[in-house]
Amino acid sequence: MKNILVVDDEESLRWVLKKGLEKKGYTVHTAENGKDALSSLSKNEYLMAFLDIFLPDGNGLQILDSIKKQRRDITVVIMTAQGTMKNAIEAMQKGAYDYITKPFDMEEIYLLIDKVENLKKLERKVHTLEEEIKTKYDTDEIVGRSQKMQKVFKTIGKAASSDLPVLITGESGTGKELVARALHKASKRSAGPFVAVNCAAIPKELLESELFGYEKGAFTGASESRGGKFEIADGGTLFLDEIGDMDVSLQAKLLRVIQEMEFYRIGGRTQVKVDARIIAATNQQMETAIEEKRFREDLYHRLNVITIPMPPLRERREDIPVLSDYFLRRFGKDLGSEVRHITEDAMDILKNYEWKGNVRELENVIKRAIVMSGGDSILPEQLPITEHAKSSSVSIHDMIRTRVQNIVDKGNLYNEVIGEIERELLLAILKRTEWNQVKAAEILGINRNTLSRKIKELGIKGKDMDTD
């Protein structure tokens, strides 16, 4: 925001300030009285305003009250030819940022504006940090004890110490933004802002202005200049989520910015230099996107300096109890619930579910179960996934009941039923271990060769895993 308002009844002073500030790239609006000043403030955003203490339609300090009521965040500097203590004290009490006495040197004005711009920049960083605290993001919230998650934690620790770009890959809901925030908080940039942009959520025609900002008049509706996310992230981290959805035409500009760390706002003629670390994330297969010309290969290699692949929840099922307990404690307290436990049967359902939505889906399931629970424990019937997850055990029960109802005097019922139950048991364990026969044999407590033989005897094939 480069707009400045000058309010003074002396035409010569307005002219001097306007010309002097325009040389520095500012857009200057002028007003000769309080009424015009308030009108300008209602139509435009300003970095700051210079306000004379004596105006034709009233005292500048009274108008300062009206300005602060209309625009509480605007920085106002009082100007006067009478630098009395009374005026100075009253101006500061009413919310003026500073007080200058005429005549003044333009260098004094330039230094004052620099101070205000630095202050605004600091305020934005503080606001960003406050928002991070409010959302309660913390490295500890990346929950996991599995080997795959321990590998993620180690990579975060190593990558945080550098400014190299990082590409986080993985399915939706695996926690890619949490990893990006953890990287930022563990880095030397942790005191700077963390700015997240979802490239898939913003229309492609708006994403460029969102990232790089624009100057007043750059396009229809650009009534004022505005900085983009790159400028806001200066000194910190810019997280480009779902980078694979970015339009190819914009990818070329992004590549140049990452290489040079300087760019032009839309409609701008002055280069803007920034210092921000780039972290990107995608749920797409980038190699396929490159082959299909949907993503630039040179940008991919620029972003993919350090890669952190996030495993889907089905590949780290040992983390499901830990995650479930974490969500239970976190949301149980927030929702004022007495629920403190998840029964063993309910946990078995959670551990054997497919979790196509990953950790985010598990989080929502636990939230719903907390609300639906009437006691201190979550039961199987309170899980929205109960019937789907229990399908195999229900089918076994129904099968036995059907066989008993249709029993004949003689037959091979025992061997038939045991054989079918055994098949369902082996399928369930193989499914849980992702068809790892060594792990499955350990869980079943049988020899690996015995398991292999039974798989052949019972006609179990890999495709059964997908249809069961």
N, C-alpha and C positions, 0 to 999 in steps of 0.2 A: 504494500500500500504506500504510494508515493504522493498522495494528495496533501496539500497544506493550505489552511485557510488563514488569510490575513484580514483582520478587522480594524480599520482605522479611518478616521474622517479626513486625514491628510492625504490628498491624492499623490503628492510627491513621495511620501513614505511607502504607500502601497506600491507605487511604480518601482521604487528601488528594491524593495523586498521581492517583488514578483520577478524582476529581471535577474537579480542575484541568485534566487533559488532555482529558476528555470535553467540557469547555466549548469547547475548540479544535477539536472535530470528530474527535478520535482515538477509536478503539476500544481500550479498555484491558483486558487480562487480568492477573489477579494470581495470585501463588503465594506460599505462606509458607515453602517449603523448596525445596531443590535438586531433589528427586525430582519434585515437581509442576511445577517449571519445565521440566525436561527433557521431561516428558510433554506440556506445552503446546507446546513447540518442535517436537515430532514431529508435531503435528496442524495447526499454523498457521504462516503466514508473518508475520514481524514486521519493521517498519522498524528497531526497536532494542529493547534490553532494559536496564532499570535493575536492577542486581544488588547486594544487600547483601553486605558482606565477611564478616559473621558470621551463619551460618544454623544452625538446630537440627540438621541432618543433615550438617554439614560446613563447611569453610572456603569462602567465596565464590570465592576464587582457584582452588581445586581444581575447583569446579563450572564456573568459567570455562573451564578446559581441556576439560571434557566438552562444554560448549556449543559451543566452537569446532570440536571434532571432529564434532559433529552438524550444525552450521550454520556453515560457515566464513565465510560472507558477512555474518553478522549483526553489527550494531554494538552493543557492550556498554559501558555506563557503570557503573563501580563506585561504590557508595555506602558510606560508613563514618563513624562518629563519631570515629574516631581517625585523623587525617590525618598519619600518620607517613611519613617519607621512604622507609622500607623497603617499606611497603605500596604506596605510589605507584609506585615503581620496578618492583616485582614485577608490579603490575597491568598496567602498560604493556608490560612484557616478554612477558606472556602474551597480549597482543593486545587489551587493553581500548582503547576509543576515547578515553575520558577518565576522570577520577577526581574525584568531588565529595565534599565534607565536610558532614556534617549539623551543625546545621540549615542548610537552603538555602532560597532564595527561589524561588517558582514562575517568576518572570521569568527567573531563571538557567536553569531547566529549559527554558523556551520557546526561549530563545536557542540552547541546546545542540541542541534538536531541529531548529531552522531550519538550523543548520550541517550537521547530518547529512542533511537533505533536499536541501540544495544540493549536498552532496558526492555523494549518490546520483545526482542529476540529471547532474552532471558525469561520473560514471563511466559512465552510460548513453551519453552523447555520445561519450566516448572509445571505448567498446566498438563503437559504430556506425562510427566512423571506422576502427577496426582491421579491422572486417569488410570495409569498402570496400577497404582496402589489400590484404587477403587475396584478394579476388576480382579484383584487378588491373584494375579499371575505370579507364579514363583517357580524356580527350578524344581522345588520339592513336589510340585504338582504333576510333574512327569513321573508317573508311578509305574514301577516295573522292577521285578527281580530276575527276570529271565536273562539268559545269556545274550539274546539279541538286543535287549534294551540296555544291558550293561555296556555293550559295544557302542550303542548310540551315545550313552553318557560319556564314555571315554573320548569319542570323537568330538563331542561338544567341548570338553576340557582342552583338547589339543587345538581346536579351531578358534576358540575364543581369544587366544592371545595374539592373533594376527588380524589384518584388515582384508584378507583375501576374500573374494566372493564365495558364497556357499550356496549350493543347490540342494534343497531338501525334497526328496521324492517319496511317494507313497499314496495309497488310496485315500479317499475322503474319510475324515474322521479318525485318522491315526495320530493326530497331534502335531502336525507340522508347524503350526504357528507357535505352539508352546515351545518347541525346539528353537525356533527363531528368537523368541523372547529370552530363553535361557542363554543362548549365545550372546545376545546383547548385554544381559545383566552380568555375565561373567567376563565381559571384555573391558578394555580400557575406556570404552565409550559409554559405559553404564550411566554416567552422569548426564549424558546427552539424551535427546529424544529418540524414542522408538516409534517409527511411523509405518503403519501397515496400509497397504493398498491392495484391494481385491480386484485383480485385472479382469476377472470374469463377471463381476457384479456391475461394472461401470460400462455403459455403451462406448463402443470404440471411438465414436466421434467426440466424446467428452473426455476420454482417458488422457489424451495428450495435454489438454489444458489442466487436468487434475494433477498430472505429474510435473509439468514444466511452468504452469502459470500463464498469465497473459497480461498484456498491456491494455489500457483503456482504449476503446475503439477498435480493438483487433477483430471483433466480429459483432454481429447484432446482439445486443444485450450486455456487452462488456462496458458497462457504465463507469467502471473504475479498474485500476490495475490490481492484480492479485498474484501473490506468489503461489507456487505449486508445492507438491509434497517433497520434491527434492530440496527446496529451500528450507522447508520446515524441518527436514531431517538433518540439516547441516550440523556437523559435530557429533552425530549419532548414527543410527541405523535405519535404512529404508528397506522394508520387507515387501517384496512384490509377490503376493500370493496368486496362485493359479496363473503363473507366467505363460504357460502353454496356450492360454486362451487369448493372448495379446495379438492384435492385428499385425500382419507381416509388415505393413507400411510403417507402423510405429516402432517395430523392432529395430529398424535401421537407425533411427534417431537415438533409441535407448542404447544401442551399441556404442555410438560415438560419445554419449554422455558418460558411460561407464569407463571408456578409455581415457577421456580427457577431463572428466569431472567439471565440465563447463558447458553451458548451453545458452540459447536465447529463449526468452519467453515468447509465446505466440504474439506476433506483432511487434516484438521488441528489436532494438538495434544495439543494445548493450549486452555483452556477455555476462552471464551470472556464473560465478565460481562457487562450487560447494565442496564440502568434505564429508561424504557419507559412505558408510559401508553398505554394500548391497548383499542382501540375502533373498533368494528366490525360492519358490516352492511350486510343485506341480503334481497333479495326480495322473498325468498323461504319460504314455510311453514316448519319450522324446525322440528316440531313434526313428519311430514310425512317423512322427510329426515332421521330422526333417526329410524323410524319404518322400512324404506327400507334399512337400514344399509349404507346409503350414508353419514351420519354424526355421529361422535362419541357423545354419550350422555354425557360423562364426560367433553368433551371440550365445549359442549353447556352450561352446567351448570357453567363452569368456566367463560365463556364469558357473560352469561346472569345474571350477578349480578344486573345491573341496565338496564332496558329495556325502550326504547323510541320508541313506535309505531308511524309511520308517516301516517296520514290519507290520502286516495286518494282524489283528487280534487273534485270528484263527491259527496263526503261526507262533503265538506265545500264550497258549491257553493257561500255562501255569501262573500268568499274571492276572487272570480273571478273578480269583478270590481276593487278591490284594486290591485290585481296582474296585471291586464291588464293595469291600469294607470301607475303602476310602470315600466313595460316593455316598455310602450309607451314613458315615459320620458327618460328612460335609453338608449334605442336603437334609439329613434328619434334623440337624440343629436349625438350619435355615427355615425349614417348614414347620418347626415346633412339634415334631413327631416324637413318639415314645419308642419307635422302632429301633432296636439295637442289634438285631441278629438276622441272619439268613439261614433258614433250616438247611439241613444236609441235602434233602431231596431237591429243594429249590436251587441250591448251589450246583448240584449235578446237572440240572437243566441248563443253567448258565454256562457251565464248562463245556457242554456238548452242543451248544447252539452255534450256528455258522457265523454270525456277526458280520454280515455284509456291510453294515454301517460302522463297524469297528468300535473304537472306544466311545465315540459320540453316541452310538446307538445304545451301548451298555449304560452310559450315563442316563439317557432318557428312560430306559427300562427301569433302572433303580429308582429314579424320581417318581415314576408312575406307581411302582410297587409300594413306595413309602406312603403315597397318598391313599392307595387302595387298602393298605393294611389296617386292620382294626385292633391289633395287639402290639406286642413288642418284637415280633418276628415276621419276616417275609416268608410266606408259604408258596408252594408251587402254583396254586390256583390264582395267586395275585400277580403272577408274571404274564404279560401279554404274549409271551412266546411259549407258554406251557404246552399247548396241544401239539404244536409243531415239533417241539424238542422231545416230547415224550412219545412220539408216534411209534417208535420201535418197540418200547415196552408195552404200549397199549395193544399193538398188533400181536405180541407174544401172548398176552392175557386172553385176547379174543380167540386166538388160535387154539389154546389149550381148552377153553370153554366149549368151543365148537367141536373139538375132537371128543371131549367127554360126552357131550350131548348126543353125538352120533356113534357112540361106542358099540362095538359088536362083541359077541361072546368070546371070540378068539381073534388074535391078531398080533401085530408087532407094534402096538401103540407106544410102549415105553421107548423103544429105540427110535421110532419116528419122531416123537415129540422132543426127546432129548437131542436128537440130531438137529432139529430145526432151532431149538433154543441155543444150542452150541453155535450154530451158524450166526444167529443174531448177535450173540455175545462177541464172537470173534470180529464180526463186522463193526460193531460199536467201538471196540478197542482199537482196531486198525484205523478206523476213521479218526478217532481221537489223536492217534500218534502220526497222522498224515501218512499212513501206509508204511511206517517204519517197523519192520517185523522184529528187529532186535528189541526196540522199546516195548512193543506189544507183548512179546514173550516175557519180558521182565515183569510187566504189570500182571499178566495172567499167571505168572509163576510156573511156566512150563518151558521146556527146552526149545530153542530156536528151530531145530530140525522137526520137532513135534508139531510146532505151529505151522511150518511150511507144508508138512504132510497133510494136516487137517484142512488147510486152505485148498489143497488139491482135491482131497476126498469130498469136501462139501461144495466144491464147484464155485468157490469165491473168486471173483475177478475184480480187477481194479475199478471197472465201471460200476460195480455194486456200491462203491463208495459214494458216487454221485446220485444214485437213485434211492438211497436209503435214508 
